[in-house]
Amino acid sequence: MKCTVLLIAFIFSYAHALERPSLQAIIDSTPKDATVVLKAGTYQGPVIVNKAITIDGRNEVIFDGGGKGSVITILADGVVVKNLKVINSGDSHDKMDAGILVRSSNNKFHNNIISNTLFGFNLAKSHNNELIGNDISSKKVDLGMRGDGIKVWASNNNLFSKNIIHDSRDMVIWYSDGNKVLDNKGWNNRYSLHFMYSGANTVLRNKYRNSAVGIFLMYSHDTVIENNQISFSTGGTGMGIGMKEVDNLTIRFNSIVYNTTGIYLDQSPHKPSAHNIIFGNTIAHNKDGVVLHGTLINNVFKGNAFLDNIEDVYVHSNGTASENIWSGNYWADYEGFDRNSDGYGDYKFTKKKYFAQQWIEHPNGKFFYGSPILSVLNFLSRLAPLSEPIFVLEDKKPIFFKNSKLRLSSNNMVFDRSELIFDEDLEDDEDY
């Protein structure tokens, strides 16, 4: 008897499913500029949207890709997808299977949950889109095998705001200009944010933590990174903000704490006439506050607070940081007074590399980095140098008090471009 009842229930359920149109059919039958009407529940994808419609899940609807391809593919301009849960994309990196794959412009994606998808959002040649308030995570596989929470390729003037990206791989913006990344949060990723061959992007008020790298830029230019919080980027290559061959970058008013490296510069700036501005940041409790990959020029460091880093500034290959502008920074290691009470130290702050730091360059010496024995050796070498120390940098106007308003004042933030070092003859070199 019980088996008969179960069989009848299954038949009715199956018949009802056959009567209900497919999700693709529902979308195809929805008129342009109308809203797709769906009852609460789970709907099987994948689906393709090729007209300007609104899909509002009202936080009651789930689109399930069934592990095949991208769950939703947007081909039309002007589509709105909001309050929807999107799950179970395919796992092909070649096809870049995503929760929502976008190949059009002027769309809005608000307050969606994207989970167990390889890539979260995948935008290519898609401009003027809005991604606001989405929660994005990848498949539960090894970090390198996850897809990117948000992947942006050749797409300009998009807004990414108040999204949460976690347990994913990266957020990447490549070959793309004029994008805004505002008020997002990210954790347990590889790169919280990665730019490549991109320019004039804006990164404001984001909070990134517990990832291998906070923000990294390669071959990019004219981007502003402001008022972000970047912490616990740890591991051998962990860094808060890193750059390689980057020009006219502005890094200001950020909190960069508890990272292996706070700020890392490699061949930046790249063009002889370019510069980078590092203003008013708190760089604290890192293994190395700022690392220069060899001697670089034309970086401007003003109004920064260097607090309790093992090394405030470290230069690879016995190079020097002196060909950059260092002025008006606060140095916890400053040994001096402010007898005239003008807010600046009476004497310039000078950083030199002594024997202990030089020894760390040796691979076997790195094992002892930060150990008591090296601290003692460093103290003794400063007290009575065993060899001529290497000059690293000089700050002629160090701020005396950590919380001094002078450090972030407009007067302290300006710089004279005539102080920069560049070869004007190289500026117009076509082969550069």
N, C-alpha and C positions, 0 to 999 in steps of 0.2 A: 504493500500500500504506500509506504513512504517513498519507495523508488518511483512509483507511478506519479506521485505528486511532484517529485523533483523533475521528472521527465517532462511533465506538462508545463511546469514553470520555465524550464529551459526552452521549450518550443515557443512559448509566448514571448520570452525575452529575445530569442533569435529572430522571430518574426517582426518584433517591434524594431529591432536594429536594422532589419532589411528595409522597413518602411521609412526610417529616418534618412534623409539625404546626407550625402557625404559632406565633410567640411568644405572641400573644394567646391562642391556644387552650391553650397550656401553662399560662399564668397562670390562665386561667379554670377549668382542670381541677384546679388545686392546691387542696386543702381549706383552709378557714380555719385559721389558726394553724400551718400547715405551711410547709415551706421548698420553694421552687421548685427543682427539680433540672434543671440544664442542663449539657450537655457543654461543654468548652472550645470557643470559637469566636465568630463574629460572628452576631448575630441581628437581623433587621430589625424595626424599630418603624414607627410609634409604637404604644404600648400604654397601656391604662388599667387601673389596679389599684383594684378596688372591694371588696376584702375584706382583712382583716388577715392578711397573709402575710409571709414573709421571702424576699427575693431576695438571695442571696449569690453573687457572681460569682467568689469565690475568686481574684481577680486574673487570671482566665483567660477572662472572658466580656465581650464588647462588645455594647452595644445601639446600633444605628445607626438614627437617625430618618429617614435618606434625604432630608433637606432638607424635610420636611413636618411642620409643627406642632411641638408639644412631644414630645420623645422618650418620656418617662414622665409620665403624669398620675396623681396619687395622690388618690383620692376617699374612701377608707376611713380610719378611725382605726386606729392601732396597727400601721402597716406598717413593716418594716425593709428598707432597701436598703443593701447594704454590699459593698465590694471589687469594684465594678463600674466599667467604663468606659462613659461615655455620650457619644455624638458625633452631630454633624450634625442639629441641629434645623432648623426653618424659619427664615425671616428676616423675619417680620412683626412690626413693633413694635406694630401695632394689637392683634394677638392675643397679644402678648408671648410668642412662641415660646421655649421654655426646654428645657434639658436635663431638669430635673425640675420639674414644675409641681405645687404642693401646695395642696389645698383641703380639708384635714382636719387633725386634731390628734393629739398623742401619738405621732408617728412618729419613727423614728431613721434618719439618713443618715450612715453612717460610712465613711471611707476610700475614697471614690469619686473618679474622675477625670472631670471634665466639660470637654470641649473642643470647639471649633468649634460651639458653640451660641450663639444670640443672647443670651439670658439664661441664667445658670447654674441657680440655684434661683429660683423665683418662688412666694412664699408670700402668700396672701391669706386673711384670717379663719381663720388656722391657728395654734393655740396649743400651748404645751408640747412643741414639737418639739426634737430634737437634731440639729445639723449639726456633725459633729466629724471633723476630719482629711481634709477634701475638698480637692482641687486643682482650681481653677476658672479657665478662661480663655474669652474670647469669640471671635467670628469675626474674621478678619484684615481688618478694614475700618477706616476712619477713626475716630478716638476717639469723636466725637460720635454715630456710627452704630452703635457697639457697644451691646449690651444690658448690663444690670447683672449683675455676678457673683452677687450675692445681692440680691433685691428683696423687701422685707417690707412688707406693707400691712395695717393693722388686725389685727395679730397680736401677741399678748402672751405674755410669759413663755417665750420660746424661748431656747435655748442655742446660741451660735455659737462654737466653740472649735477652735483649732489648724487652721483652714482656711488655705489659700494662695489668694489672689485676685490674679491678675496679667493684664496685657494685656487688661483688661476696661474697663468704664466706671466704675460706682460700686458701692458697697454701700450701699443705702438702707434706712432704717427709718422709715416714715411712719405716723402715727396709731397708734402702737404703744407699749405700756408694759411695763416690767418685764423687758426682754430683757437678756441677758448676752452681751457680746462679749469673749472672753477668748483671749489667746495666739495671735491670728491674725497672718498676714503679708500685706502687699500691696505691689505695685509696678507701675509703668507703667499706672496707672489715672488717672481724672479726679479723683473724690472717693474716697479710700480708705474713708471712712465718712461718711454724710450722714443726719442726723436731721431730721425735720420733724413738728411737732405731736405730739411724743412726750414721755413723762415717765418718771422713775424707772428709767432704763436704766443699766447699768454697763458701763464700757469699761476693761479691765485688761490690761496687759502685751502689748499689740499692737505690731508693728513695721511702720511704714508709711514708704515712701521712694519717691522719683522719681515722685510723682504731682503733679497740679496743686494739690490740696488734701489735707491729711492728714485732719482731722476737721472737719466743719462742722455747726452746729446752728442751726435756725430755728424760732422760735415753740415752744420746748421748755422743759422745766423739770425740776428735781430729779434731774439726771443726774450721775454721778461718772465722771471721766476720770482714771485713775491709773496711774502706772508704765508709760506708753507711750513708745516711741521714734519720733519723727517727724522726718524729715530730707529735704532736697533737694526741698521743695515750691517750685518755682521758676516763673519767668515773671512777667508783669506783675501777675497777681492771685494768685500763689502764696502760700499760707499754711499754717502748721502746724496751728493750731486757730483756727477762726473761729466767731463767733456773731452772730446777729441776733435781737433781742427774746427773749432767753433769761433765765430766772429761776432763782435758787438752784442754779446750776451749781457743781460743785467740780472744779477742775483741780489736781492735786497730784502731785508727785514724777515729773513727765514730763521727758524729754530732748527739747528742741525746738531743733534746730540746722540751720544751712545752708538756711534758707528765705528767701523774699523777705520775708515777714512771719511772725514767730513766733506771736503771739497777736493776733487782731483782734476788736474789740468794736464792735458797731453797735446802739445803743439797747438795751443790756444792762447791768443788768437793766431789764426793761420795766415791771413793776408798781412803784409807788412804795415799797411796803414790802419789796420783795425785795432780794436781794443775790447776788453771785457771789464765790466764794473761789478765789484763785489762790495756792496754797501750795507752796513747796519745789521749784519747777521749775528746771531748768537751761535758760536761754534764751541761746543762744550762736551767734555767727558768722552771724547773720541780717542782712539789710539793715536791717530795723526789728524790734526785739525785741517791743515791744507797741505796737499802734496803736489809738487811740480815735477813732471817727468823730464827732468833736465832743466837747463837754464832757459827760461822763457822771458819775453818782454811784453810791455804794454797791457798788463793787467793792473787794475786800480783797486786797492784794498783800503777802504776808509770806513770808520765808524763801527767796525766789527768788534765783538767781545770774545777774546780767546780765554776760555776758562777750563782749567784742569784737564787739558789734553796731555797725553804722555809726551807728544811732541806737537807744539803749536804749528810749526811750519817745517816741512821736510822736503829736501830736494834730492832727486836721484842723481847718481853718477857724479857725486861731488860737485854738483852745479851750484849756482847762486840764484837767489830770488831778488837780488838787489836792483835789477833793471826793470822792476815794476814800481808802481807808486804805493808806498806804505805810509799812511798818515792818519792820525786821529783815531787809532784803534786802542782798545783796552787790552792790556796784557797782564794776566794774573801773575806772571813771572817778573814783572817790572820791579826793579830794585832802585827806588829813588823817592823823591819828595816833591811836594807842591808848595814851596815856601811862600810864593806870592799869591796863592789861592786863586789862580786863574783857570783851574780845572785841568790843566795840562801838567805833565811831569816836568820837573826842572831840567832834566837831561833826556836826551834821545834814548829810545829803546834799541838796543843792538842785539841781534841774535847771531851767534857763531856756532859752528859745528866743531865739537871737541873730539878727542880721541875715542871716547866711548861710542859716540854716534857714528864715527867713521868705521869702527870695528863692526857695527851692525850691518854694513854693506856686505860683509863676508857671509856667504850662506850659512856657515856653521854658527856665526855670531847671532843670527836672528833667533836662534833657539832661546837665547838668554834675554831677549828684548823685554824691557820692563821689569827685569829681575832686580833684587837688592844689590847684587854684585855689580851690575852695570851702573846703577844709581851711585854707588860709592865711587866707581871708576870715573864717572862723569864729574862728580863733585871734586875729586882729586885733580882731574885734568884741568878743570876750571881754576882751581886754586893754584896749581903749579903745572901748566901745560907741558906735556911730554913732547909735543910737536906744535908747530904753528897751526892754530885753529883756522878753519875755513869760514870766511865771512859769508853770511847768508842774507841778511837784510838789515835795514835800519829804518825805524819809525821816528822821525824828527819831532813829532808832536803827539806823544802817547797820552791818551786820556787817563787821568789819575784815578777817578772813582768809577767803579763798575756800573753803577746806576745813574751816572751823570747824564742830565738832559743834553749836555753838550755833545755827547757821542752821536746822537741821532738828530742833531740840529741841522738845519738847511745849510748853514755856513760850513759845517764839517763835511757835508756830503759833496760839495762841489769840487771839481778838480780842474787844473789848468792843462789843456791839451798840449801845450808847449813842453810839458814835462815828459811826454811820451817819447819813446825811442822808436823811430822807424826810418826807413830809407825811401825817400820820395821817388827816387829813380826807379824803384821796383813797383811802385803803385800801379803803373799803367803797362807793366810788362805782360804782353799777350801770352807768353809761355808760362806764366805763373799759374 
